[in-house]
Amino acid sequence: MAEKYTDFSAFYAFYLTEHSNKTCRQLHFLGSSLVILSFATFIVTDHAGYLLAVPICGYGFAWIGHFVFEKNRPASFKQLLFSFMGDWVMYWQLVSRKISFSQQDDVRKA
């Protein structure tokens, strides 16, 4: 990613191209789901270990998806805020079925 994006919608189009691999998307989804679960469990139990699990789950699964399956560097290394926003937009679009886990051509639909 040589370009520094100033507009989130332009960044998000790029972001989806960096998440075209089915397994990478699945790992992002799993990691984000565990982030939600860990944070909710922290709120209920007030046990700090669950709060510690939030970045481990969020970044751990995503980075495995990028380095092992997508074979690229996570966008969070260059544009942390837009990447964080992109994670949650993609998560919602996967939940709402606007994009799919398995189709690479849905990059154009989002």
C-alpha atoms as one frame of an Amber mdcrd trajectory, in Angstrom:
protein
   0.000   0.000   0.000   1.954   2.978  -1.257  -0.955   5.410  -1.199  -1.955
   7.170   2.015  -5.748   7.386   1.966  -7.561  10.429   3.321 -11.059   9.207
   2.396 -12.449   6.118   4.154 -14.617   4.982   1.244 -11.582   4.912  -1.067
  -9.575   3.123   1.614 -12.358   0.577   2.159 -12.401  -0.371  -1.531  -8.653
  -1.042  -1.206  -9.213  -2.799   2.138 -11.580  -5.328   0.577  -9.027  -6.193
  -2.106  -6.587  -6.959   0.704  -9.176  -9.367   2.186 -10.202 -11.360  -0.855
  -9.025 -14.732   0.470 -11.853 -16.785   2.004  -9.786 -18.052   4.935  -8.457
 -14.571   5.694 -12.017 -13.219   5.891 -13.092 -16.135   8.055 -10.209 -15.542
  10.441 -11.026 -11.817  10.603 -14.636 -12.672  11.370 -13.658 -15.191  14.046
 -11.214 -12.768  15.642 -13.734  -9.917  15.666 -16.414 -12.185  17.120 -14.010
 -13.207  19.885 -13.228  -9.522  20.496 -16.930  -8.854  21.078 -17.266 -11.929
  23.295 -14.129 -11.112  25.288 -15.123  -7.495  25.822 -18.669  -8.444  26.848
 -17.296 -11.039  29.255 -14.958  -8.425  30.723 -17.913  -6.065  31.264 -19.889
  -8.810  33.036 -17.064 -10.308  35.111 -14.672  -7.350  35.528 -11.850  -9.852
  35.015  -8.934  -8.080  33.275  -7.820 -11.241  31.494 -10.747 -10.906  29.128
  -9.743  -7.349  28.308  -6.228  -8.572  27.544  -7.745 -11.113  25.126  -9.303
  -8.328  23.019  -6.187  -7.239  21.066  -4.787 -10.769  21.012  -7.934 -12.122
  19.357  -8.447  -9.110  17.142  -4.946  -8.862  15.767  -3.849 -12.487  16.176
  -6.452 -14.032  13.908  -6.253 -11.176  11.390  -2.471 -11.333  11.103  -2.503
 -15.101  10.620  -5.033 -14.544   7.838  -2.815 -11.974   6.161   0.612 -13.544
   6.554  -0.366 -17.194   5.979  -3.352 -17.097   3.618  -3.624 -13.667   1.974
   0.173 -13.302   1.711   0.166  -9.548   2.334   0.867  -7.076   5.115  -2.089
  -5.928   7.212  -3.271  -2.412   6.393  -3.147  -1.638  10.122   0.622  -1.284
   9.766   0.138   1.872   7.688  -3.344   3.272   8.413  -4.416   2.110  11.838
  -7.665   4.083  12.228  -9.054   3.348   8.749  -8.020  -0.286   9.119  -9.826
  -0.545  12.464 -12.919   1.040  10.900 -12.623  -1.294   7.910 -12.534  -4.347
  10.173 -15.884  -3.450  11.691 -17.507  -2.373   8.425 -16.428  -5.673   6.850
 -17.651  -7.562   9.923 -21.084  -5.924   9.670 -21.239  -6.511   5.926 -20.431
 -10.191   6.465 -23.102 -10.480   9.176 -25.674  -8.654   7.043 -24.636 -10.679
   3.945 -23.784  -7.626   1.889 -20.488  -9.366   1.181 -19.691 -13.048   1.462
 -16.961 -15.163   2.963 -16.304 -17.080  -0.204 -16.759 -14.783  -3.180 -13.882
 -12.648  -4.288 -15.980 -10.659  -6.750 -18.022  -9.005  -4.002 -15.204  -6.476
  -3.638 -17.039  -4.542  -6.351 -20.411  -4.721  -4.504 -19.293  -3.023  -1.289
